[in-house]
Amino acid sequence: MQEEPAFITIPLQTFKDILQEVQSLKDQINALESRQNEDIERLALDIALDRQRISRLEKVKPQPLQRDRAEILRALIVANGGRMLAKEVRLKMHLDKVLFSQLLAKAEDIEIQSYRMD
């Protein structure tokens, strides 16, 4: 048995009210979508700015103590005629091997040569 289509009759004003409500809902949806797109763009910009800030923070500048140590290292080398064994410098500066290696890595103007006794 096939069901016959049923028709519902409503007053014209009720129909117009329904259409107006549907249009109002469409307008609200469009406004929300627009706001969502603006929020996405703002968040993307915020993320980009945060990445730039993080990048600047990750660039480690030598701390005052590191600069002082680099100056002391240069002074020691100059005081000893421009050449000195790394072990002697490290011991005079009271630095462990790790700190001394880091100091040498930061001091770009100091040339490191291997020492070989013939």
C-alpha positions in Angstrom: 0.0 0.0 0.0 1.4 3.3 -1.0 0.9 6.3 1.2 -0.7 9.3 -0.4 1.0 12.7 0.0 -0.5 14.8 2.7 -0.9 18.5 2.4 -0.9 20.9 5.4 -2.5 24.2 5.2 -1.2 27.1 7.2 -2.2 30.7 7.2 -0.2 33.0 4.9 1.1 35.1 7.8 2.5 32.0 9.6 4.3 31.0 6.4 5.8 34.5 6.1 6.9 34.4 9.7 8.6 31.0 9.1 10.4 32.3 6.1 11.5 35.4 8.0 12.8 33.2 10.8 14.7 31.0 8.3 16.3 34.1 6.8 17.2 35.4 10.3 18.9 32.0 11.0 20.8 32.2 7.7 22.0 35.7 8.6 23.2 34.5 12.0 25.0 31.5 10.4 26.8 33.9 7.9 27.8 36.2 10.8 29.2 33.3 12.8 31.1 32.0 9.8 32.6 35.4 9.2 33.6 35.8 12.8 35.1 32.3 12.8 37.2 33.2 9.7 38.4 36.4 11.5 39.2 34.4 14.6 41.2 31.9 12.5 43.2 34.7 10.9 43.9 36.3 14.2 45.0 33.0 15.7 47.3 32.3 12.8 48.8 35.8 13.2 49.2 35.2 17.0 50.9 31.9 16.4 53.3 33.5 13.9 54.2 36.2 16.3 54.7 33.7 19.1 57.0 31.7 16.9 59.0 34.9 16.2 59.2 35.6 20.0 60.3 32.1 20.7 62.9 32.2 18.0 64.4 35.4 19.5 64.4 33.9 22.9 66.2 30.8 21.7 69.1 32.9 20.4 71.3 32.8 23.4 73.4 35.9 23.9 76.5 35.5 26.0 75.9 36.2 29.6 78.0 38.8 31.4 80.0 36.1 33.1 80.7 34.4 29.8 81.9 37.7 28.3 84.1 38.3 31.3 85.6 34.8 31.0 86.3 35.4 27.3 88.1 38.6 28.2 90.1 36.8 30.9 91.0 34.1 28.4 92.2 36.6 25.8 94.2 38.4 28.5 95.9 35.2 29.6 96.8 34.3 26.1 98.2 37.8 25.4 100.1 37.7 28.7 101.8 34.5 27.6 103.0 35.7 24.3 99.9 34.8 22.3 100.2 31.1 22.8 99.2 28.9 25.7 98.2 25.3 26.2 94.5 24.9 26.6 94.9 22.7 29.7 97.0 25.5 31.4 94.4 28.1 30.6 91.6 25.9 31.8 93.3 25.2 35.1 94.2 28.9 35.7 90.6 29.9 35.0 89.3 27.1 37.3 86.9 25.7 34.7 85.9 22.2 34.0 86.4 20.7 30.5 82.7 21.2 29.5 82.6 24.9 30.5 86.0 25.5 28.9 84.8 23.9 25.7 81.7 26.1 25.7 83.8 29.2 26.3 86.1 28.3 23.4 83.1 27.8 21.2 81.7 31.2 22.0 85.1 33.0 21.6 85.2 33.1 17.8 88.4 35.2 17.6 90.6 32.7 19.4 92.3 30.2 17.1 92.7 26.7 18.4 95.6 24.5 17.1 96.5 21.0 18.0 99.8 20.6 19.9 102.2 18.0 18.8 105.6 17.4 20.2 108.1 16.0 17.8 
